[in-house]
Amino acid sequence: MLTSSSASPATSSVSSLGRRPFDPRRVPFYYGWVVLVAGTIGVIASVPGQTAGVSVFTDDLTGATGLTRLQLAIAYLIGTGSSGLLLGYGGKMIDRYGSRVIAFAATIGLACTVTGLSFVGAMSTPVGLVVMSVGFGCLRFSGQGLLTLSSRTMVAQWFDRRRGLVSSLSQAAGSFAFAAAPALLLALIDIDGFRTAWRIIAVVLVVVMATLIATLYRVSPEASGMVIDGGAPIVGTDGEDLVVPALVGTDGDATRSQAIRDLRFWAVTLPVMAMSSTATAITFHIVDIGVEQGLDESAIVRIFVPIAFVSVPVSLLTGWMIDVTSPMVVAMAMGASQVAMYLAFGFLDVTALLVLAIVGWGVAQGCFSSLTSAALPRIFGRRHLGEIAGLQMSAIVIGSAMGPAFFALSRSVTDSYRPAMWVSAVVPAAAVVLAATSRRRDR
């Protein structure tokens, strides 16, 4: 039996914290389902730090700060890239302190960031680049980074047999929320400007989301004296509650360094990184992309709704597939759908290509959650999941940092976003080849 002195950051102790403010073992059903709902809400609450939440403020920020679209994209690149480099450390903190503590801190950080950004005004170009780089860095690190990573990691820790299905259910809810976010945020901005909109969001984050995290989040079933999937309490030989540290996962689970050297990690990471990069760029410049193709703001923003309707059934399908087949199959599907999406998105005025772009984006988005939530613990186990998922999230965030600047450069040099979309298709195409190679090795 382990003693407290032998516990490592990879252990999770059955403590009073895991049973406060109420004991999850008293819930009449498996508490993992509560975690699923709470974690999904946590991912949705990260919208202000996601591209869907930032893109609608772009025009307001260029007007308020005096920066050009390209300069703002450069600040976005610097801030997002910097936050991505820190997310590996954030994953270690999740393994050490648990998703509950990190998610709470991320929520408060996100609220403080949007409040600070609501006060920005006209600045010289050098000062504006510094201020917006720091602002975007904090926004992305707390929202897209830590809050999303800690919420997804927590959900993955509570399920094993149905992890793929659970991740797909979470993704389905998130897809609709992210699709509706731009329109809802635009309506919020219309009430009294972008400054008031961000301050309202900050209040909601602190009052609602932080309270939900403190109340419902739990690190893992082991930390709450339960068994994964089954919910049975862990008890000692004398019938009393087990109070010594309970190890998460098994001794055979891969470490972060082992995952890095495994081709399967890159096979599932490259397509989600590519999707993050290009989807972020398209979303960031969505209004201007619509202008280039003769679509007004309301028409181009509405494209996200049918994408969500495509992604939801695909998400449920790929969630089931992760449970019954190799994650490499899903990785290949995601890469191929992205290639079709990127090549078609430059011609939204052609009905057939518009449909292809929507379907391609929907399929790729439907694969995203399975490869970021369910694939990693299935391939590498749960013991070092925070570190491994943090590395993948770091790649995703760095990719999302590069996309908007690359697209802005394409627009500036060629007066079109199409060349950037064509070049972007190379990475998911390479991911398909890598996933196919890894699949053969699995066999």
N, C-alpha and C positions, 0 to 999 in steps of 0.2 A: 504494500500500500504506500502511495506517495505521501510524503510529508510536506508541510508548507515550505520548508527550506529548499526542497527539490523542485518546486514549481518554477516554470519558465514563463515568458510572455505568451507562449503558445497554450498555456493552461487557462482554465476558466473555473473559478472557485464558486461553490455553492455558498453564497453568502447572503446576508440580509439585504444587500443591494439588489440581488436578483429576485427578491420577494417583496420589494417595495415599489409603489405604495400599497400593493396587494400581492398575494401569492398566486402566481399563474397556475399552480397546481390545483387551485380551488375552482378554476373555470371548468364547467361541466363538459367541455370538449377540448380537443388538442389546442393548446395555446398558439401553436404555429399559425393557425388561421387568423388569429388576431394580429400576429406579427406581419402576416402577409398584407392585411389591410393597412396597418400603420405604416409599414415600409413603403407601400405604394403611394400613400399620401405624402410620405417624405420625399419620394422621387418627384412627385407632382409639385411639391412646394419649392423644388429647386428651379422652377421655371424662370424666376428673375435672373438667375445666373446662367441659364441656358441660352443658346442662340435664338430660340423662338421668343424668349423674353427680352433679349437685348436688341434684336433687329428692329422692333417697332419704335425704339427710342433713337435710332441712328440719325434720322433727319433732325430731330429736336436737338440732339447733341452737337451736330455740326453747326446748327444755327446759334446755339447758346455759347459754344466755345470758340467759334470762328475757325475751327479746323476744317480742312477739306475732307472729302470722303476717303481719299487715299491716305491722308495723315491719320484719320481716325482708325482706318484699317491697320495701319502700322502700329498704332498704340494698342490695338486689339491683339495684334500678333505678339508684341512684346509682353503684354500683361498675361495673355493666355499661355504663351510659351513658358513664361516664368512659373506660373502656377502649375503647369504640367510637370516641370522638373521637381517640384516639391511633393507631388502626390505619392511618389514612392515612399517617402517618409511618412506621409499621411496613412498609407496602408499599414506600416509598422505600428503606428499609434492605435489603429483599430484593433490589431492583434493584441496590443498591450493593455489598452484601457477599455476596449469594447465599443461597439457601434453606438450604444446609447450615449455615452459621454461625448464622443466625437460628433455625432449628429446634432446634439444640443449645442455644442460650441459652434458648429458650422452654421446653424440657424441664426444664432445671435450675431455671428460675424456677417452673414448675408444681410441681415436687417440693418446693421450698422453701415454696411457698404452702400446699400441703396439710399439710405438717409444722407450719407455724405455726398453721393453723386447728385442728389437733388439740389445741392447748393452751387453746382458748378456755374461759372459765368464766362464772359469773354476773357481770353488769355492770349498771350503771345504764343507763337508756334512752339518754341522750346518748352515753355512752361506747360502749355496745353498737352504736349506729348508726354511729359513726365507725369502730370496729374492723371491723365486718362489711362496711361499704362498701369499706374498703381491701382487706379479704380477698377479697371478691367481685370487686373491680376487678382485682386481681392474678390471681385464678383465671381470669377470663374473658379477660383480655388475653393471658396466656401460653398457655392451653389452647384455648378456642374461637377466639381470635384468631390469634396468631402461629404456633403449631404447626400449626394447620389450614391457614392461609393459605400458609405456606411450603411445606408438603407438597403441597398442591394445585397451587400455582404451579410447583413443580419438575416434577411429572408432566406438566403442560400444556406445559412447555418442551421436553420430549423427544419429543413426537408432533405430527404435523400431519395427515396423511391419515386416520389412525384415532383422532384425539383424542376424538371423541365416544364411540366404542366403548370406548376405554381408560377414560375417565371413568366410564362406566356400569359397567364391571367393578369399578372401585374403589368406586363407590357401592353396588354389590350386596353386597360384603364388609362395607362399613361399616354398611349397613342391618341386617344380622344382628347385628353386634357391638353396635350401639347399642340394638337391640331386646332383646338379652340382658343388657345392662349393668345395668338396674335390679334384676333378679332376682339377678344375680351379686353386685352390691354389697350388696344386702340380706343375702345369705348371708354375705358377708365381715363385715358389721357384727354379725351374730348370733354370730360367733366370740368377739369380746371387745370389742364396742362400736365406736362410730364413730371414736374416737381411734386405736385400733389399726389399724382399716381404712385410714384415711388414711396412717398411717405405713408400712404395708405397700406401699401404692400408691407412696409416695415412693421407697422402696427400688427397686421395680421400674422406675420411670421412670429413675432414675440409672444403675442397673446394666445394664438391658436396653436401654431406648430410646435413651439417650444414646450407648451403644456402637454401636448399629445405625446411628444418624445419622452418627457419626464415620467409620464403616466404609463404608457403602453409599451415602449421599446424594452426589449430584453436581449442580452448579448447572444445567448445560445441556450438550447435546452439543458445542456450540462450545467451551465451557470445557474440555472433555476431549479436544479435537482430533478431534471426530467430526462427521458430517453428520446432521442431523435425519432420522429415519425409516430412513436407510440404514446408519448406523454406520461409514461409511468414514472412515479417518483423514484429517485435513487435513495436507497436506504442502506444503513450499515448492518453488520451481522447481529447487532443487538436490537434491530428494529427501529432505531432512531435515524433521523435524517443524517445523511452523509455530509460532513462538514469539511472534509479534506479536499484539496483541489481535484477537479475532474478533468482529465485530458480531453480535448476536442480532437476528433479524427483518430488516425491510427499512426503507428510508427512508420508505416510504409508510405505515408503521404509525402509528396515532393516538397522540397524547399524552394525558395525563390531562385537560387542559383541553378538548381536542377531544371526548373521550368524554363529559364532563359536559354539553356542549352538544348531544349527539346523543340524540334521542328513543329510539333503540334501546337505549341504556344503561339508561334508566329503565324501558323496557318489560321488560327481563330482570331488573332489580333490584327493582322494586316487588313482584312476586309472591314472590320469595325472602325479601324483608324482611318481608312480611306473614306468610308461613309461619313464619319464625323467631319473630316476635312471638307469634303465637297458639299455635303448637305448643310454644313455650317456656312460655307461661302454663299451658297444659293439663298439660304434663308436670310443671311446678313444683308445681301444685296437684292432681296426679292423684289422690292418696289422698283428699283432701277432696271432690273432684268425685265420686268413687265413693261416699262417704258420703251426699252430697246425693241421689244417684240410687239408693241402697239396695244398693250393691255393696261387698263387703269388699275389703281391701287386695290380697289375692292375686288376686282376680278382675279388678280394674281394672288391675293391673300387667300381667296376661297379655294385655291388648289389643294390646300392642306387637308381639307375635309374629306374628299374622295380618297386621298392617300391613306388616311386613317381607316377608312372602311375596307381598303384592301389589306392593310397591315394587320388588322385584328385577326381575321381567320388564318392568315399566314403565320402569325405569332402562335396561335393555338396549335397549328399543325407542326411547326418546328419545335415547339415545346415538347410535344409528344415524341417527335423524332429524336430529340436529344436523349430521351429516356430509353429508347429502344434501339438506336443505331449510333454510328459514329458521328461525333460533332463535325467531322471533316465534310460530311455530306451537306450539312447546313452551311458550312463555310463556302463550299463550292457554289451553292445556290445563291448565297449573298453576293459573292463576287460577280457572277454572271449577270444577275439582275442589275447590279450597279453599272456594268458596262453598257447595257441597253439604256438605262436611265440617263447616263451622262451624254451619250451620243444623241438622244432624242430631245433633251431638255432645251437645246438651243433653238428648237423649232416648234414652240408651243402654238404658233399660229396655224400649224398643220394638224388637223383633228386626229389623224392616225398616230402621229408622233406625240401629240399631247396625251393620248390614251396610253401609249407605250411608256412615256415618262412617268405618268401617275402609277401605272402597274409596277414598273421597275422600282420606283421609290418605295411603294407600299410593300413589295416583297422584301427588299433589302431592310427596310425598317422592321418588318416582322421577324427577320432573322437576328436582328441586333441584340435583343434581350437574351435570347437563348445562348448566344456566344459570349455575352458578358456576365451573365448570372449563373447559368446552369452548366455550361461547357467546362469552365475552369475547375469547379469542385469535382466534376465527374472525372476529368483527366488527371488532376493533381491532388485531389483530396481536400480536406477542410482545415488541417492543422495550421497551415501557413497561408490560408486563403486571403487574408487581408493584404499581405505583402505581394502576393502574386496578382491579385485583382488590382492592387494599387499600381503595379507596373503596367498592367494593361490600360488602366484608366489614364496613367501618365501619357502613354502613347496616343490614346484617344484625344486627350486635351491638347497635346502638342500638335497633333494633326489638325484639330479645329482651329488652332492659332494660325497655322500656315495658310489655310484655305481662303479666308476673306482677303488677306493681303495679296495673295497670288491672283485672285479674281479681279481685285481692284487694279493691279498692275496690267492685267490683260485688257481691261477696259480702257486704261489710260494709254497704253501703247497701240492697241489695235482698234480701239473704239468699239469693242465687242467683248462679251463674256464667252462666246463660243469656243475660241481657241483654248481657254482655260478648261472648259468642260471636256474637250477632246483629249487634252494631255492628261487630265485626271483619270481617264479610263484605263490608263496603263497599270496603275497600282492594283485595282481589283482584278484585272486580267492576270497579273502575276500571282495574286492570291489564289486564284482558281488553280493554277498550275501547282503551287506549293501544297494546297489542300489535297489535290489529287495524289501527289507524291506521298504525303503523309498517310493518306488513306491506304495506299498500297502497302506501306510499311506496317500499318496496323494489322492488315490481313496476314 
